[in-house]
Amino acid sequence: MGLGRHTGIVRAGLDKSRAKCSQGYIVRKFLHAAAALPLLVAGAGAAAKSGHSLARPVPASLLRELSTDRPDQTESPYTVDAGRFQVELDFVHHASRRDTSGGGSVRTRNWRIAPVNLKVGLLDRVDLQLLVDPLVNSRVEDRIAGTTEEVSGFGDVTTRLKVNFWGNDGGSTAFAIMPFVKWPLPASGVRNGATEGGVIFILGFQLPGGWSSAAMTELDIVSDGAGGRDTEWVNSITFAHDLTDRLGGYLELVAVTGDAPGFKWQGQFDAGLTYALDDNTQLDLGCNFGVTDSAPDYQPFAGLSRRF
């Protein structure tokens, strides 16, 4: 789910350089970009579904097939239908990593309880999203030193705006851009207190044999912990196939790189299942597996998506 999926338990301790970039500047730039994107696709969106909007919802008979940004890390290029609401949440999300570098033995475990993505369709090709982490628990155990540190609290809040440029209502490919901003909530044991943001580019396409795929490139501007900024890139590709009328599965590869001094690239292999209860409700479960030492060892999850 964008920013926050791959950060936190592997970023601490990096010696990062400073860059002159204020929080206000970051917010203004992303708000300007978010405001301009719907105008770029207004004409194309009007032709697709007769200009539905938040005030003029798409009727049930014209709703697209349910599309979600979970459970895989690759976002979907499709938006929520105009005037409709969608809730996507994890029941629980766990990440664990053991660091044995330098002869040490440090185990980090993160628990996220009911993180949720609240979506609303604004226009035929535009939706607005609010991501909230209600409860985060982080536990770091140094088995050599015999020490344990544990913090808990309300996590981050992020706003995203997804704009589909083509393929929302048919075609063999689809493309969307999604800028986002993490709110600068007061710093705590589980929040860094900084404004962070970025932009996500998503391309979806159909493959032979009933397979579908999506590729994503994400640019993150993150705090370096010393008043400056670092850049991180997330690249992923996912492959999905229906197993039955209701059951589907996917496989995914994810790579995270960054320009901070000492940053080690993080690689993951992910797998999961989705099950459609009805046209508007989907259950999912899966696990992300680290394939590099710097990535979390494993991240099991289970969740629910519901459209209204």
C-alpha positions in Angstrom: 0.0 0.0 0.0 2.6 2.4 -1.1 4.7 4.3 1.4 5.1 2.3 4.6 5.1 -1.2 3.1 8.8 -1.5 2.8 10.1 1.1 5.3 10.5 1.2 9.0 12.2 -1.9 10.2 15.1 -1.8 7.7 15.7 1.9 7.6 16.9 2.6 11.2 20.6 3.1 11.7 21.6 4.3 8.2 24.0 7.2 8.0 22.1 9.4 5.7 23.1 12.7 4.0 21.2 15.9 4.2 19.3 17.6 1.4 17.8 21.1 1.6 14.1 20.5 1.2 11.5 21.9 3.5 8.3 20.1 4.5 6.2 23.0 3.2 7.9 22.8 -0.2 7.2 19.0 -0.4 3.5 19.6 0.5 3.0 22.4 -2.0 4.6 20.5 -4.9 2.5 17.4 -4.4 -0.7 19.4 -3.9 0.0 21.3 -7.1 0.6 18.0 -9.0 -2.5 16.4 -7.5 -4.6 19.4 -8.6 -3.3 19.3 -12.1 -3.7 15.6 -12.9 -7.5 15.4 -13.1 -7.5 18.3 -15.6 -5.2 16.3 -17.9 -7.7 13.5 -18.2 -11.0 15.3 -17.9 -11.8 15.0 -21.6 -11.0 11.3 -21.8 -12.9 10.6 -18.6 -16.0 12.3 -19.9 -16.2 10.1 -22.9 -15.9 6.9 -20.9 -19.0 7.1 -18.6 -20.9 10.3 -19.3 -19.2 12.3 -16.6 -20.2 10.7 -13.4 -18.9 12.3 -10.2 -19.0 12.2 -6.5 -22.4 13.9 -6.6 -23.6 11.7 -9.5 -22.6 8.2 -8.7 -22.2 5.4 -11.2 -25.3 3.2 -11.1 -24.9 -0.5 -10.0 -25.5 -1.7 -13.5 -22.4 0.1 -14.8 -20.0 -0.7 -12.1 -16.6 -2.0 -13.2 -15.3 -5.3 -11.9 -13.9 -4.9 -8.4 -10.3 -3.8 -8.4 -8.2 -3.3 -5.3 -4.7 -2.0 -4.4 -4.2 -5.0 -2.1 -3.1 -7.6 -1.3 0.0 -7.4 -3.5 2.5 -4.5 -3.2 2.0 -3.5 -6.8 -0.8 -0.9 -7.0 -3.8 -1.3 -9.4 -4.1 1.1 -12.4 -7.9 1.1 -12.0 -9.8 3.7 -10.0 -12.9 3.4 -7.8 -16.1 4.2 -9.8 -17.2 7.8 -9.4 -19.5 8.3 -6.4 -18.6 5.0 -4.9 -16.7 4.2 -1.7 -14.2 1.3 -1.1 -12.6 0.1 2.1 -9.4 -2.1 1.9 -7.9 -3.3 5.2 -5.5 -5.8 6.8 -6.9 -7.7 9.8 -3.3 -7.8 10.9 0.1 -7.3 9.2 3.3 -8.7 10.6 6.9 -8.1 9.6 10.0 -9.8 11.0 13.7 -9.4 10.4 16.8 -10.9 12.0 20.1 -9.0 11.6 23.2 -11.0 12.1 25.7 -8.6 10.5 28.9 -8.0 12.4 28.4 -11.0 14.6 25.2 -9.6 16.2 21.8 -11.1 16.6 19.0 -8.4 16.5 15.4 -9.5 15.9 12.9 -6.8 14.9 9.2 -7.5 14.8 6.5 -5.1 13.6 2.8 -5.5 14.1 0.2 -3.3 12.3 -3.3 -3.8 13.5 -6.1 -3.0 11.1 -4.3 -0.6 8.7 -6.9 0.7 6.3 -7.2 2.4 2.9 -10.4 4.4 2.6 -11.2 5.3 -1.0 -13.8 7.4 -2.8 -14.3 7.8 -6.5 -14.3 11.5 -7.4 -14.6 11.3 -11.2 -14.8 8.6 -13.8 -11.0 8.3 -13.8 -10.0 9.8 -10.4 -10.2 8.5 -6.9 -9.0 9.9 -3.5 -7.5 7.6 -0.9 -6.7 8.0 2.8 -4.4 5.4 4.4 -4.4 5.1 8.2 -2.4 3.0 10.6 -4.5 2.9 13.8 -2.1 0.8 15.9 1.6 0.0 15.3 3.8 -2.1 17.6 7.5 -2.4 17.1 9.8 -4.6 19.2 13.6 -4.8 18.8 15.4 -7.6 20.7 19.2 -7.6 20.9 20.0 -11.2 21.9 23.7 -10.6 22.4 23.3 -7.5 24.6 20.2 -9.0 26.3 18.1 -5.8 25.7 14.6 -5.3 24.4 13.0 -2.1 23.2 9.3 -1.9 22.4 7.1 1.0 21.3 3.4 1.2 20.3 1.1 3.9 19.1 -1.0 5.4 16.3 0.9 5.2 13.1 1.1 7.3 9.9 -1.7 8.9 7.8 -1.2 9.2 4.0 -3.3 10.8 1.3 -3.1 9.6 -2.3 -4.8 10.7 -5.6 -5.0 8.1 -8.3 -5.6 9.2 -11.9 -6.2 6.6 -14.7 -5.1 7.8 -18.1 -6.5 4.8 -20.1 -7.9 1.3 -19.8 -10.3 2.0 -16.8 -13.2 0.6 -18.8 -11.7 -1.9 -21.1 -8.7 -2.6 -23.3 -5.6 -4.8 -23.1 -3.6 -2.3 -21.1 -4.2 0.4 -18.4 -2.1 3.1 -17.0 -2.4 5.4 -13.9 -0.3 7.9 -11.9 -0.8 8.3 -8.2 1.0 11.1 -6.2 0.9 10.8 -2.4 1.8 12.7 0.8 2.4 11.4 4.3 1.1 13.8 6.9 3.6 15.4 9.3 2.0 14.1 12.5 3.9 14.8 15.8 6.9 12.5 16.1 6.5 9.4 18.3 8.1 6.0 18.8 6.4 4.8 15.7 6.3 8.0 13.6 9.2 10.2 12.4 7.1 13.4 12.4 8.2 14.4 8.9 6.3 15.2 5.7 7.2 12.5 3.1 5.7 11.8 -0.3 6.2 10.6 -3.8 4.6 9.4 -7.0 3.6 6.0 -8.3 3.4 4.9 -12.0 1.4 1.8 -12.7 0.9 -0.1 -15.9 -1.4 -3.1 -16.2 -1.7 -5.5 -19.1 -3.3 -8.7 -20.2 -1.3 -11.8 -21.0 -2.1 -15.0 -22.9 -3.6 -18.0 -21.2 -5.8 -16.0 -18.8 -2.9 -14.3 -17.0 -2.8 -10.6 -16.1 0.1 -8.5 -15.0 1.0 -5.1 -13.6 4.3 -3.3 -13.2 4.9 -0.4 -10.9 7.6 2.2 -10.4 7.4 4.4 -7.2 9.6 7.4 -6.3 9.7 8.1 -2.5 11.1 11.3 -1.0 11.8 10.3 2.6 13.3 11.9 5.7 16.9 11.1 6.5 16.4 11.6 10.2 18.6 14.7 10.3 16.4 17.4 8.7 17.2 16.4 5.1 15.8 14.1 2.4 16.7 10.9 0.7 15.3 9.2 -2.4 14.0 5.7 -2.6 12.8 3.7 -5.7 10.4 0.8 -5.5 10.0 -1.4 -8.6 7.7 -4.3 -8.8 5.9 -6.7 -11.1 3.0 -9.0 -10.3 1.4 -11.9 -12.2 -2.2 -13.1 -11.4 -4.5 -15.8 -12.6 -8.0 -17.0 -11.7 -7.9 -20.5 -10.1 -11.7 -20.8 -10.0 -14.7 -18.5 -10.6 -14.1 -16.9 -7.1 -10.5 -17.8 -6.2 -7.4 -16.1 -7.7 -3.7 -16.2 -7.0 -0.7 -14.1 -7.7 3.1 -14.1 -7.6 5.2 -10.9 -7.3 8.7 -9.6 -7.3 9.7 -6.3 -5.5 12.9 -4.4 -5.3 13.7 -1.3 -3.3 16.8 0.9 -3.8 17.9 4.2 -2.3 20.5 6.9 -2.5 21.2 7.1 1.2 24.8 6.3 2.3 24.9 2.6 3.2 21.5 1.8 1.8 21.3 -1.9 0.8 18.8 -2.9 -1.8 15.8 -4.9 -0.6 14.3 -7.7 -2.6 11.1 -9.7 -1.9 9.2 -12.6 -3.4 5.5 -12.4 -2.7 2.6 -14.9 -3.1 -1.1 -14.7 -2.2 -4.7 -15.7 -2.8 -7.9 -13.7 -3.2 -11.4 -15.0 -2.8 -14.5 -13.1 -4.0 -17.5 -13.4 -1.6 -19.6 -11.4 -4.1 -19.2 -8.7 -6.7 -18.3 -6.1 -4.1 -16.4 -8.1 -1.4 -13.0 -9.8 -1.5 -11.0 -11.7 1.1 -7.2 -12.2 0.7 -4.2 -13.7 2.4 -0.5 -14.1 1.6 3.1 -13.6 2.6 6.0 -11.5 1.4 9.4 -13.2 1.7 12.7 -11.4 1.9 15.3 -12.6 -0.7 18.0 -10.2 0.5 19.5 -9.7 4.0 18.3 -6.1 4.2 14.6 -7.0 3.5 12.1 -8.3 6.2 12.4 -12.1 6.4 8.7 -12.6 6.1 5.5 -10.5 6.2 2.3 -12.6 6.5 -1.1 -10.8 6.2 -4.8 -11.3 5.7 -7.4 -8.7 4.7 -10.7 -7.6 3.3 -11.9 -5.3 0.6 -15.4 -4.0 0.3 -17.1 -1.6 -2.2 -20.2 0.4 -1.4 
